[in-house]
Amino acid sequence: MTRKTYSIFGAGAAGLYTAWRLLAGKATKAGQLKQLRKGDVLELYDWGRYDFSKRHRGTRAAGARICTWHYRNDPGQSFVELGGMRYSFWDQHPGKGAPDPNSGLAPGHRVVTKTIELLGLEKYSVPFNVTSDQLFYLRSRNFYLNDITSNNAAPYAANNFLSSTTPDQGFTTVQDLATTKPWDQFTRRDWCKFYQDGEITADLPSSSVFQKGDQLKDIGYWNLLYDQLGQEGFEYTADGNGYSSNVINTHAGVSFNINNEFTPGSQYRTLSIGYSGMFNALFDEIEKLAKAKGIEFRYHPDTRLHSILWKDGKAVFTYADRSDPNIAAGTREADAAWMAMPRAAIDLVAQATRFREPPKGAVDVLNHDKVQLYLEATIMQPSYKVGMFFDSPWWAPDAANPAPYPAQIIGYTITPEDIAALKKKKFPANALKAMATLVDVPYTSVADMVAAIENITEQPLGIAQTKALAAATRNDTIGPSVSNSPIRMVVYFGDNAPQPQKKPVYGILASYDDEDNTAFWRELELGPDRNRTIPWSQDTQPLDGPRAVPARMVKMLRRMLAELHFGPNADYSAVPEPLDAAYMDWSLPPFNAGYHEWAPHYDIGDVQRKIRKPSQLVGGGADADIFIVGEAYSNDQAWVEGAYCTAESVLNDFFGIVPIIDDCEYPFICPETSTV
Ligand SMILES: Cc1cc2nc3c(=O)[nH]c(=O)nc-3n(C[C@H](O)[C@H](O)[C@H](O)COP(=O)(O)OP(=O)(O)OC[C@H]3O[C@@H](n4cnc5c(N)ncnc54)[C@H](O)[C@@H]3O)c2cc1C
């Protein structure tokens, strides 16, 4: 029997997951021939070189669009996440809120949660809560979410008293145009159906551009927000939401779901070792499993997929060295190939063969008209993060000299580890039992948490017990604070050092912004007296790793942070000089986007199903084992969950691998049946 070669391009979430599941997954009888066997080859290519292990060092942390940045690059020190940072926890144990974890209604990212469990990382999983009383700095006014009333409206002349309520109300107003069953009764399948046939059900005045019966898939979300909220209402919703990418002209039906996702109720978690830790663990498992199974694992960092065609039953591809990434260095073949990369990176590969006839007998899958049409079904959303470390948490309400507008981040959450620790301290058994039902519920004060426990036990806790409870469960929130200045969101990580330090340092994302705001920072990246020497289109900074922030940019950031926390006229010096600062510019290649969102005027279920194996769109009997996986064309865009789910769906449907979890009510991509 000839040996098979499977080649994966992209060592981010989707690529690593594919390699892991090819090695660890169980196959159906029908899928046996497709499985890798002893002597076969599994290749993993990446344009970048990530820090996977002692043997495989890199220029930056693992995870591609995840990138944990530790102070002084020391894994024992505090860190901030300069890419993806959290997941929505799926509670796999039947409980009051979700009696059947596999039902369509149980919340959470199921594949990420399962992967974290299977990799043995559950011990590092910790709550990642958002504050319930956000600090805003909008149109030169500082205020808190809970202070917004009709007497103290936000500074926007929005219609229908919108500025007397929270900015998210704009999303709700628009969402109420489609009155179906309550949104919290929507299953994953229901959403897929809604993306295809959801429509406006409300009677709207004749002045509205959009009317009852209009399909949401044909409406741009920005168009709809403007139509319903007016310019001022739109700006309040857009500014107050923090993510500019949530209010651009995306598929309105999908945006309903995305903006629903940020409402309270989701339990976010992260890893206390940093989110990159999941990708180090995946890489370790791949190496271990390949060795145990006698499969040759070839890892090619610093190697770019340059072009790809299908010819004589094989993927024939050229590759290039990172040192000369535009010129092909050689040609290879594979029995199956995965492009585990986002839209812009795929387009760069397609460009290499776009303007010439393919050789006789070859199929240029990526440049086929319908494939191009479907590749453009997602909108690229550039984003930007700047991390800073300080020697004090000057933004906190309990700082030595608190700022006039501190971030309301103090919080408490009960975790199973807290319960175990308090049990050792002989905490009352009935209180511990009550706490087990309150795991992961975020509280803004000790009094609220104690009241919740006492409500169940009907017995008061003593002063010493309350103190011990407070100390064990304190888990500050991450904010975020929101501004309409180009810093947009500030996220507070604080002292989260995996190993206690003599001199703690405190981290923040001084800016988490996206869309047009990324361009504000780009011109500050170079500093004065410097001409650009690398064309923007060739600057692969996100592959190199976090880049130091020049002095002028630090000053601009301090000025905006000072306005947010100290008031509109505050001098930049109100914010101390950071110990260190670095940025990741996700508008740069090969990503050109932090995340993606579906465009209107597409049947996105069809795109999800076909683009996974683009030859399905070519016709004429073309059947090429070239696959596209990753967040960009997924049902969970902007999340690692989307990358894992598309990868899982390809392995289940084309390689006979048994699904990693019960997927009856959790289809990994939109299924055919949900659109009929
Ligand atoms: C600022 C920001 C915040 C986010 N927040 C969250 C969050 O909180 N939670 C969450 O779950 N997700 C979050 N995300 C999204 C999440 O990071 C992505 O969905 C996920 O990492 C995408 O994985 P992927 O495998 O699809 O693609 P990528 O991570 O983009 O991996 C693609 C890989 O392909 C490689 N590549 C590209 N071109 C080539 C080529 N020609 N040849 C070889 N290799 C190539 C790249 O180097 C890269 O390693 C965030 C992302 C950003 C940027």
The ligand as an SDF file (V2000), in Angstrom:
LIG
                    3D

 53 58  0  0  0  0  0  0  0  0999 V2000
   -8.2620   40.8800   18.6830 C   0  0  0  0  0  0  0  0  0  0  0  0
   -8.9570   39.5550   18.6160 C   0  0  0  0  0  0  0  0  0  0  0  0
   -9.8260   39.1680   19.6280 C   0  0  0  0  0  0  0  0  0  0  0  0
  -10.4590   37.9320   19.5770 C   0  0  0  0  0  0  0  0  0  0  0  0
  -11.2050   37.4980   20.6460 N   0  0  0  0  0  0  0  0  0  0  0  0
  -11.5730   36.1930   20.7130 C   0  0  0  0  0  0  0  0  0  0  0  0
  -12.0150   35.6250   21.9350 C   0  0  0  0  0  0  0  0  0  0  0  0
  -12.0580   36.2760   22.9800 O   0  0  0  0  0  0  0  0  0  0  0  0
  -12.3830   34.3060   21.9280 N   0  0  0  0  0  0  0  0  0  0  0  0
  -12.3080   33.5320   20.8090 C   0  0  0  0  0  0  0  0  0  0  0  0
  -12.6580   32.3530   20.8710 O   0  0  0  0  0  0  0  0  0  0  0  0
  -11.8460   34.0510   19.6530 N   0  0  0  0  0  0  0  0  0  0  0  0
  -11.4570   35.3390   19.5930 C   0  0  0  0  0  0  0  0  0  0  0  0
  -10.9100   35.8470   18.4450 N   0  0  0  0  0  0  0  0  0  0  0  0
  -10.9780   35.0470   17.2180 C   0  0  0  0  0  0  0  0  0  0  0  0
  -10.0220   33.8710   17.1980 C   0  0  0  0  0  0  0  0  0  0  0  0
   -8.7470   34.3090   17.5440 O   0  0  0  0  0  0  0  0  0  0  0  0
  -10.0510   33.2670   15.8020 C   0  0  0  0  0  0  0  0  0  0  0  0
  -11.3880   32.9350   15.4850 O   0  0  0  0  0  0  0  0  0  0  0  0
   -9.2400   31.9780   15.6590 C   0  0  0  0  0  0  0  0  0  0  0  0
   -8.0160   32.0690   16.3200 O   0  0  0  0  0  0  0  0  0  0  0  0
   -9.0570   31.7070   14.1880 C   0  0  0  0  0  0  0  0  0  0  0  0
   -8.3760   30.4940   13.9810 O   0  0  0  0  0  0  0  0  0  0  0  0
   -8.1280   29.9810   12.4950 P   0  0  0  0  0  0  0  0  0  0  0  0
   -7.4350   28.6830   12.6210 O   0  0  0  0  0  0  0  0  0  0  0  0
   -9.3880   30.0420   11.7410 O   0  0  0  0  0  0  0  0  0  0  0  0
   -7.1830   31.0470   11.8080 O   0  0  0  0  0  0  0  0  0  0  0  0
   -5.8350   31.7580   12.2600 P   0  0  0  0  0  0  0  0  0  0  0  0
   -5.7260   31.8350   13.7180 O   0  0  0  0  0  0  0  0  0  0  0  0
   -5.8140   33.0250   11.4940 O   0  0  0  0  0  0  0  0  0  0  0  0
   -4.6800   30.8020   11.7360 O   0  0  0  0  0  0  0  0  0  0  0  0
   -4.2890   30.8050   10.3920 C   0  0  0  0  0  0  0  0  0  0  0  0
   -2.8390   30.3790   10.2920 C   0  0  0  0  0  0  0  0  0  0  0  0
   -2.5250   30.2480    8.9070 O   0  0  0  0  0  0  0  0  0  0  0  0
   -1.2120   30.7320    8.7050 C   0  0  0  0  0  0  0  0  0  0  0  0
   -1.0840   31.0740    7.2860 N   0  0  0  0  0  0  0  0  0  0  0  0
   -1.6640   32.0950    6.6160 C   0  0  0  0  0  0  0  0  0  0  0  0
   -1.3210   32.0520    5.3240 N   0  0  0  0  0  0  0  0  0  0  0  0
   -0.5210   30.9740    5.1780 C   0  0  0  0  0  0  0  0  0  0  0  0
    0.1300   30.3980    4.0710 C   0  0  0  0  0  0  0  0  0  0  0  0
    0.0210   30.8950    2.8310 N   0  0  0  0  0  0  0  0  0  0  0  0
    0.8850   29.2910    4.2760 N   0  0  0  0  0  0  0  0  0  0  0  0
    1.0320   28.7620    5.5150 C   0  0  0  0  0  0  0  0  0  0  0  0
    0.4170   29.2730    6.6000 N   0  0  0  0  0  0  0  0  0  0  0  0
   -0.3580   30.3590    6.4260 C   0  0  0  0  0  0  0  0  0  0  0  0
   -1.1000   31.9080    9.6390 C   0  0  0  0  0  0  0  0  0  0  0  0
    0.2450   32.2050    9.8850 O   0  0  0  0  0  0  0  0  0  0  0  0
   -1.8450   31.3660   10.8550 C   0  0  0  0  0  0  0  0  0  0  0  0
   -0.9620   30.7240   11.7330 O   0  0  0  0  0  0  0  0  0  0  0  0
  -10.2580   37.0810   18.4620 C   0  0  0  0  0  0  0  0  0  0  0  0
   -9.3900   37.4690   17.4510 C   0  0  0  0  0  0  0  0  0  0  0  0
   -8.7210   38.6810   17.5290 C   0  0  0  0  0  0  0  0  0  0  0  0
   -7.7240   39.0300   16.4600 C   0  0  0  0  0  0  0  0  0  0  0  0
  1  2  1  0
  2  3  1  0
  2 52  2  0
  3  4  2  0
  4  5  1  0
  4 50  1  0
  5  6  2  0
  6  7  1  0
  6 13  1  0
  7  8  2  0
  7  9  1  0
  9 10  1  0
 10 11  2  0
 10 12  1  0
 12 13  2  0
 13 14  1  0
 14 15  1  0
 14 50  1  0
 15 16  1  0
 16 17  1  0
 16 18  1  0
 18 19  1  0
 18 20  1  0
 20 21  1  0
 20 22  1  0
 22 23  1  0
 23 24  1  0
 24 25  2  0
 24 26  1  0
 24 27  1  0
 27 28  1  0
 28 29  2  0
 28 30  1  0
 28 31  1  0
 31 32  1  0
 32 33  1  0
 33 34  1  0
 33 48  1  0
 34 35  1  0
 35 36  1  0
 35 46  1  0
 36 37  1  0
 36 45  1  0
 37 38  2  0
 38 39  1  0
 39 40  1  0
 39 45  2  0
 40 41  1  0
 40 42  2  0
 42 43  1  0
 43 44  2  0
 44 45  1  0
 46 47  1  0
 46 48  1  0
 48 49  1  0
 50 51  2  0
 51 52  1  0
 52 53  1  0
M  END
$$$$
